[in-house]
Amino acid sequence: MKHQTIKRILVFSLCAVMISLSGCSKGEEKQEQKEKEVVTTVLEKLFTIPNQKMQDAYEEATKMAEQAAAETTEPGAYGVYDFQKLLEEMYGSYFTEEGIESIPYWIYTNLNVYAADRDVTVTFKNADVQPEGSSEGNYYTFITELEYSIGEKEAVFEQKGTALFEDGKIKNIYFADGLMAEIENQLFM
């Protein structure tokens, strides 16, 4: 009798531990899936060019620069558009404050200028987002498939990068050199 009771206690304890472990992994899986979706959403927003809000902001910055230059005799005087507020409005729910600052300047300025001035479009197709081990937080690598066109000429490009999460938001996003150099090579060959 005692032997059966001990067996039952051991089996029950083992089952409780296994259920507990599976519950933790389900929570981690949900968090991972949510973070992968955030990365994909952000990439889709960043790489849908032209972006009218960004183009308008850049045009306003250009007008301010021209006006400031006309009103002064000092060389190099120009106006500067504060993109930070616009970035916070567009991406604040996905990024920490530090994370928004990691969005590369070329994405929200140069690409949109080229889109307006040189008939460039970029279309997000899909993203392969994979978790990687990191002691700093939840870390992901991604490969984003993009199509871009310059006038009638079309091409496919894979933009690679990484994203680091903290408390469910992107703390840092990094893009390997690529898309901007590719477009500039096509424009200025």
N, C-alpha and C positions, 0 to 999 in steps of 0.2 A: 504494500500500500504506500509506504513512504517512498519507495523507489518510483512508483507511478506519479506521485505528487511532485517529486523533484523533476521528473521528465517533463511534466506538464508546465511547470514553472519555467524550465529552461526553454521549451518550445515557445511558450507565450512570450518570454523575454526576447527571444530571437526574432519572432514575428514583429514585436513592437519596434525593435531596432530597425528591421528592414522597412517597415512602413514609415518610420521616421526618416530614414535615409531617402526613400523614394519621394517623400513630400518635399524634402530640401531640394532634390534635383529637379522636381517639377517647378518649384519656385524659381530656381536658377534658369531653367529652360525658358520660362515665361519672360524673365528679365532679359535674357539673351535675345529672344525673339523680338521683344519690344525695341531693344537697342538696335538690332539689325534693321528694323522697319524705320527707325529714326534716321539712320545713316542713309538708307535708300531714299527716303523722302527728301532729305537735305540735298543729296546729290542730284535728284531730279529737279529740284527748285534751282540749284546753282547752275545746272547745265541745261536749262531751257532758255536759250538765247535767240532772239532778243528778249530782254525783260524790260517792259515799258517803264516800270518804277525806277529801275537803275539808269535807263537811258535818260529819263527826265531829270534825275538827280545830276547826272554827268553834264547834261546840257546847261543846267542851272549853274554848276561849278564853272563851266567854260564862260558863260555870260558874266559871272562875277569876276572872273580873272580878267576878261577883256575890259570890264568897267574899271576895275582897280588899276589896271595898267594905264588906262586913259587918264585917270585922275591923279597920277603921280609921275614924277620925273625920275624916281628911283628905279634903277635897273632891277629886273627880276621880281617886281611887285606883282602879286597875283592873289586872287581870291581862292579860298579853299572850301569846298563843300564838306560838311560834317556828315559822312556816311554812317557814323556810329548809330545815330538815332534811327535811321532807315533800316540798318541791319538788325537792330534790336527789335524793331517792329516786325520785320519779315521772318527773323530766325530766333528770336528771344526764347520761344518755348522749347527749342531744341538744344540750345547752347547755354553753358555757364557764361558769366560775364567775360572771363578769361578766354573761353572758347570762341566767342564771337570775334575776338581780336585775332584769332588764328586763321580766319577766312582770308585767303590770299587776295591782295588788292587787285591783281590782274583779273580775277573772276568778275568782280563787280564794277570794274572800270573798263579796262582794255577790251575785254570781250564784247561788252556792250557798245563801246565806241566803234569797234570794227563792225559790229552788227549794223549800226546806224550808217556809218560812212562807207563801208566796203561790201555791203550786201552779204554779210556772214550770218549764217544761222547754225545753231548747235541744238541737236535733239537728243535727249536722254532716251536710251533704249532699255537698258537693264543694268543691274549691279549685282555682282557676286561678293557678298560680305561674309567674311569668315572670322570667327573669334580666334585670338591668339593668347598665349599665356603672358601675363604681365604682373609684376608686383605693384605697379602704380594704380591699377584699376582695371576695368573691363576694356580690353584693347582689341581692335578689329582691323584687319586689312581688307581692302576692297579693290576690285577691278570693275570699272564702269565702262560699259560699251556705249559709245556716243557716235552719232552720225553728224557730220558737219558739211556745210556747203558754202562755197564762195561763188556767188553768181550761179552759174549752171553746173559747176564742177562739184561733185559729191565725193565724200570719203568716209571711212569708218575709222574710229580711233578708240583705243583702250586707255583710259586714264586710271592710273594706279595711285593708291594712297593709303593712309591709315587714319583711324579715329580712336581717341581715348575718351572713355566715359568716366564721369564722377557723379554720383547720386542721380543716375538716370539721364544725365545731360552730357553733351559733347564738351569735353574740357579742352581738347585740342584736335584739330583736323589738319592733316598734312597731305599735300599732293606732290607726287614725284613730277619732275620736269616733264613736260609733254605737250599738252594740248595747245598752249599759247605759242610755244616754239613751232609746233607743227603748222598752225595757222599762219604765223608770220613767215615761215619758210615758203608756204604756198603763195602768200600775198607778194612777197618781195624777192622772188626768184629771178 
